[in-house]
Amino acid sequence: MNEQDDQSRFEAVYRRTHEQILGYAVRRCSSPEDAADVVAETYVIAWRRIAELPDGEAGRLWLYGVARRVLANHRRGERRRLTRHTELTDEIEHLYAATSHQNEHQSEHDGVDEAMSMLSDADRELLALALWEELDPGEIAQVLDCSRNAARIRLHRARKRFAKALEPAPARRRLMPSPRRALLGLAVAAALAGAVVVGPSLFGASEQVYASQAVTIDRVGDEYAFYFTEGDPDPAELKKAFHKVGLDNLTVTLIPVSPRQPGSVFGFEKSDPDAKATFTGDSCPERVDDCITAFSVTADIEGPAEVRLGRPAKPGEKYAYPADASWPGEALAGVNLQGRSAAEAAGVVREHHLKVSYALDWPLRNGDKGWRVEEDVPASRIDPGWQVATADTYNDGVIVLHVVPGPSATPPPGF
């Protein structure tokens, strides 16, 4: 296909999808200028990637996906803004003017607004795609780049969480007033009640208060949400970010762990008894492109506090926390050594051209359940017939075999 054919195809796609992409941006941006930027950049990307643009209905879903990523980058402030077209800005300003009168009369819907404030950005986006864009789970899956079943389950859970948030609760404090969020909430409430939702509305997510190459910070109700896009950020940059939101006493350490287990490595030490922190890395790519890990913490935390947060190790980087060596992608992927003798397990490890080290898992005394681990045990103390409990890796070419001592073994002092 030559350039003239590409241009004709692009113009046809633009005419067919412009209003829908425009509505998508308007409902998610706080100003007509921002919406104009999102729409313009979306179609610039579509032109540059015209060969990848699907035909028909799939093309519209593809553009939604592009607009979603552009919007995420726009909020982070990392993408250069394109020159706004006067005609597009005027058109969007007209749309905002048409809805502003309606927004003045939304005060009676504070309960819906509050319920929406309790949802995550990911839940609100799912509800918006289903109700504003009128996409079914299969189409939502294409926009979010996930399976149809995953989209269906996420949407079902988002609706359930919204319905639960609508339930009356005594003395529940309103968090983030937003007419755009309230209008989406009204649409969802109407859908849950079986009503028909008519007309465009606006949309507001949590408030972004800081963005850099390494970290993005949102204010979400009574918490700050931190999204990291670099695994080894400059400490000075983090200090600047924390100072920006008044958390000068907060320190964060990102720990390289197996890409299969970042969520399982999370620690929070603090002097403020009311302070809370939560790992949120499982859904962070839905908020920030290239996000590798995330957490949220109480906004008004007092005194020193430290968060230790797992992040996916880079290829070849040693883990700071052990991982199961049999996990997919690890050194002994698919190889189960549990229950084998120490001698047999060591042979299997060496067949994979890996080194062996040992740890002894001593059962706790006095009838307590569990065990205490003795690390760096020399091979001379390992009976070849003792059984292996687990095999760990630190991604350094060494497999740590955790061996259960035999009943006649004598534990060292302290064990």
Protein Blocks (a to p, Z undefined) as FASTA:
>chain_A
ZZklmmmmmmmmmmmmmmmmmmmmmmmccbfklmmmmmmmmmmmmmmmmmmmcghjllmm
mmmmmmmmmmmmmmnopaccddddfklmmmmmmmmmmmmmmmmmmmmmmmmmmmmmmpcf
klmmmmmmmmmnopafklmmmmnopafklmmmmmmmmmmmmmmmmpccehiacfbdcfkl
mmmmmmmmmmmnopacedjddddddddfbdcfkbccddehjaccdddfbfbdcfklmmmm
mmmnopambccddddddfklmmmpccdddfblkbccddfklmmmmmpghiabdcdddfkb
gcjddddddddddehiacfbdcdfkbghiakgoiafehiafklmmmmmmmnopacddddd
dddeehiacddddehiafklpcfkbccfbdcdehlopacddddddfkbccdehZZ
